[in-house]
Amino acid sequence: MSRVPAVDQTTRTFTEEAFVVFLRFVALLALLEGLKYWVALIGIVGHAPWRFDLMPVHWQIAATSLAVLFPSAATGLWLTTSWGPVLWAVAAAGEVVMYTGYTLRFGHQPIILAAHAVIALCYVGFRLALVFERRRRVETVRPDLP
């Protein structure tokens, strides 16, 4: 009776480890982005118009939403849960809409837009690499082969 060695599911490949590091780096960026909105909401910023009660309504809505979404996404990304990237994508999409569709109200932030695009492309690249790696691992270890 021959036994097929089981694939060790507890050890991570280099790609999986790099993906976790990437997610945690994005989590730190999302936490900083969320803190930026919280600082604006509570009025720590040096100039007076940036306090919640003095903000225009469109900034009140955007800042409060993103002040909750970004730290929540950071938590999910750090813990490598499935909902972390989803919350980050919702928050990033909100900022993309703010800074591209409503530039007269929110201004134009090309650095933030570029950062979101790079992060999204890296995320897609990692996910594709993980899919191909898992597919290759399944193809190499098959119990029906002699």
Secondary structure per residue as TSV (DSSP state, phi and psi in degrees):
chain	resnum	aa	ss	phi	psi
A	1	M	-	360.0	113.8
A	2	S	-	-96.8	141.7
A	3	R	-	-110.0	140.7
A	4	V	-	-89.6	127.2
A	5	P	-	-64.8	136.1
A	6	A	-	-75.6	147.5
A	7	V	-	-75.8	129.8
A	8	D	-	-75.0	111.3
A	9	Q	S	-86.1	-7.5
A	10	T	S	-86.9	-24.4
A	11	T	S	-88.3	138.2
A	12	R	-	-98.3	146.9
A	13	T	-	-79.8	171.3
A	14	F	H	-60.4	-41.3
A	15	T	H	-63.1	-41.9
A	16	E	H	-65.7	-40.6
A	17	E	H	-65.4	-42.4
A	18	A	H	-64.0	-36.5
A	19	F	H	-65.5	-40.5
A	20	V	H	-64.1	-43.2
A	21	V	H	-62.2	-42.6
A	22	F	H	-60.3	-46.9
A	23	L	H	-60.9	-39.2
A	24	R	H	-71.4	-34.0
A	25	F	H	-64.7	-44.4
A	26	V	H	-64.5	-34.7
A	27	A	H	-61.8	-42.5
A	28	L	H	-64.7	-40.6
A	29	L	H	-63.9	-40.9
A	30	A	H	-66.1	-37.8
A	31	L	H	-64.7	-42.6
A	32	L	H	-63.9	-39.4
A	33	E	H	-64.6	-41.9
A	34	G	H	-63.9	-40.5
A	35	L	H	-63.9	-34.5
A	36	K	H	-59.8	-41.9
A	37	Y	H	-71.6	-37.4
A	38	W	H	-65.0	-39.8
A	39	V	H	-60.5	-42.0
A	40	A	H	-67.1	-38.9
A	41	L	H	-66.8	-38.8
A	42	I	H	-92.1	-1.9
A	43	G	T	85.2	26.4
A	44	I	-	-76.5	-22.2
A	45	V	S	-60.9	147.2
A	46	G	S	-62.6	-32.4
A	47	H	S	-97.3	144.1
A	48	A	T	-61.7	-36.6
A	49	P	T	-65.0	-11.1
A	50	W	-	-98.7	74.9
A	51	R	S	-143.9	148.3
A	52	F	G	-53.2	-46.4
A	53	D	G	-72.0	-14.3
A	54	L	G	-103.6	-7.1
A	55	M	S	-74.3	150.6
A	56	P	-	-63.8	157.0
A	57	V	H	-59.7	-40.0
A	58	H	H	-63.5	-35.4
A	59	W	H	-73.3	-33.9
A	60	Q	H	-60.7	-46.0
A	61	I	H	-65.1	-48.4
A	62	A	H	-66.5	-45.4
A	63	A	H	-66.5	-41.7
A	64	T	H	-68.0	-39.5
A	65	S	H	-63.8	-47.9
A	66	L	H	-73.7	-27.3
A	67	A	H	-67.3	-24.7
A	68	V	H	-91.6	-41.9
A	69	L	H	-66.5	-45.5
A	70	F	H	-65.0	-47.0
A	71	P	H	-65.6	-33.4
A	72	S	H	-66.0	-42.1
A	73	A	H	-63.9	-38.1
A	74	A	H	-61.6	-40.1
A	75	T	H	-63.1	-46.6
A	76	G	H	-65.9	-36.2
A	77	L	H	-69.2	-42.0
A	78	W	H	-64.0	-38.2
A	79	L	T	-83.0	-0.6
A	80	T	T	53.3	44.7
A	81	T	-	-85.9	169.7
A	82	S	S	-77.3	-24.2
A	83	W	H	-86.3	-13.9
A	84	G	H	-61.6	-53.4
A	85	P	H	-62.9	-30.2
A	86	V	H	-66.2	-46.7
A	87	L	H	-64.1	-38.9
A	88	W	H	-61.9	-42.6
A	89	A	H	-63.1	-39.1
A	90	V	H	-65.1	-45.7
A	91	A	H	-65.4	-43.6
A	92	A	H	-64.2	-40.2
A	93	A	H	-62.8	-38.1
A	94	G	H	-60.7	-44.4
A	95	E	H	-68.3	-37.2
A	96	V	H	-62.6	-43.3
A	97	V	I	-64.1	-42.4
A	98	M	I	-58.6	-49.6
A	99	Y	I	-89.8	-5.6
A	100	T	I	-114.3	-42.1
A	101	G	I	-85.8	-25.8
A	102	Y	-	-127.9	51.7
A	103	T	H	-65.9	-26.7
A	104	L	H	-69.0	-29.8
A	105	R	H	-91.6	-38.8
A	106	F	H	-109.3	-9.6
A	107	G	-	85.9	-176.7
A	108	H	-	-121.0	125.7
A	109	Q	-	-123.2	80.9
A	110	P	H	-64.7	-29.6
A	111	I	H	-67.6	-42.0
A	112	I	H	-66.2	-41.8
A	113	L	H	-62.6	-43.1
A	114	A	H	-65.8	-39.6
A	115	A	H	-63.1	-43.0
A	116	H	H	-63.4	-40.0
A	117	A	H	-65.6	-43.2
A	118	V	H	-64.5	-43.5
A	119	I	H	-63.3	-43.6
A	120	A	H	-63.6	-42.7
A	121	L	H	-65.8	-40.5
A	122	C	H	-64.3	-40.0
A	123	Y	H	-62.3	-46.6
A	124	V	H	-62.3	-41.5
A	125	G	H	-61.5	-43.7
A	126	F	H	-63.0	-43.6
A	127	R	H	-63.2	-41.2
A	128	L	H	-64.4	-42.7
A	129	A	H	-61.7	-39.5
A	130	L	H	-67.5	-38.5
A	131	V	H	-63.9	-47.0
A	132	F	H	-65.0	-37.3
A	133	E	H	-66.3	-42.9
A	134	R	H	-67.8	-37.2
A	135	R	H	-64.5	-42.0
A	136	R	H	-66.1	-38.1
A	137	R	H	-66.0	-39.5
A	138	V	H	-67.8	-37.9
A	139	E	H	-69.8	-30.2
A	140	T	H	-80.7	-28.3
A	141	V	S	-114.1	96.8
A	142	R	-	-124.1	128.1
A	143	P	T	-70.5	-16.8
A	144	D	T	-87.4	-5.6
A	145	L	-	-82.9	144.3
A	146	P	-	-72.3	360.0
